[in-house]
Amino acid sequence: MFSRSVEQGSSVSDQRPYATLLAKGEDRRQRILTIAQRLLVRQGWRNTTLGQIAREAGISPAGLLHHFESKEQLLHAVLEARDAYDDAHRDTSGDIIDQIDGVAARFDKVPDLVGMFVVLLIENLDPEAPLHDRLLVRYRAAVDTVAEGIRRGQRAGRYRTDVDPAVKAVEIVAFLYGMETSWLLDPSISLTEVFKEYTRSLARQLTVHADVP
C-alpha cells in the first residue's frame, strides 16, 4: 500500500517537469508565430528568413526548426493562426450586415494578423505559390458564408428576394479584402466611418422596405 503511494507520488512528480516543458514549448511556439507575423507585415514572406525570425524570437535556428520543420510549414502555421482567430470570433448565425459592421474592430485588435493576410494574399496570387490553393479555398468559403447569410435573411423575410446572394457575396468579400489592402497602405483611413457608410448602403440594397438614412 505504502509503496504504491510512493510510486503514484513519484509519477506525479515526474509529470510536473514534463508539463512545464510542454508549456514552455508552447509559449516559444507562439512567440515564433507572433514574430513571424510582424516580420511578414514589414517585409513580406520572400524577404523574411528563418534566421531573422529566430533572432527576433531570441532562439537559435535549430530551436526554431524544432517547432517548425521548414519555412513553408511556418508559413501555413501563421495562416492557421489567422483562421483560428476568425473562427473563434465569427458569428455565422447573426445578421450579415451587423457582422460586416463589426469587422472594423478587428483591425485595431489584431493588426498584425490583418496585415499578414494581405501580404500573404498578394505574394500567393501565382497558382504555383505555396499558399495559392489554400487561399483560394478560403476565399470561396468566405463568399459561400456571406451568400448563406444573405439567403438566411431572405428566408426570414428581412432581405429582398430579387438580390442574387452569390453575386452580392462576391461584392461584399471584395470590399473586405480591399479594405484590408487599403488600410495596410494607409493606416490613417477612418475604418469606422468607411464600414458604417458601407453597411448603410448595404442595408438600403438588401433590406425589405429599408428605412436607412
Secondary structure, 3 states (H helix, E strand, C coil): CHHHHHHHHHHHHHHHHHHHHHHHHHHHHHHHHHHHHHHHHHHCCCCCCHHHHHHHHCCCHHHHHHHCCCHHHHHHHHHHHHHHHHHHHCCCCCCHHHHHHCCHHHHHHCHHHHHHHHHHHHHCCCCCCCCHHHHHHHHHHHHHHHHHHHHHHHHCCCECCCCCHHHHHHHHHHHHHHHHHHHHHCCCCCHHHHHHHHHHHHHHHHECCCCCC
